């Protein structure tokens, strides 16, 4: 089953704070994606773009524009648990 995101917010240094429906509360570091994935460098190059993160209607993907998105299963697998969890 694809994990569904309850909420996503921007955090410092290109991190996303993500809470899933099952209660998993985690931080996903976007720095490697920005450095290695085609097109993702725009998240640093275009002022304010990173702050515009949105959650799609299915709650299984976050996105910034038509070209930059991130599936919830990747976040779920690779994010680190937030402190206090």
C-alpha angles and dihedrals in degrees: 000000000000112000114242121221119230095188142352128195134173117252134185124300097015097306127140122216106213130183118192129207090252090059098257106150113195149155121232117201109218095186097096092046090050091049098045112024121083112253096007092100086079087075087072099028098054110063113239096004095114090055090060095072113149137188118234121235094258090053089227098106140039119211144178103194140337091294106039122062140137126210119232094235091061091050091046093051101042106031121102120238113258117249113270094036 
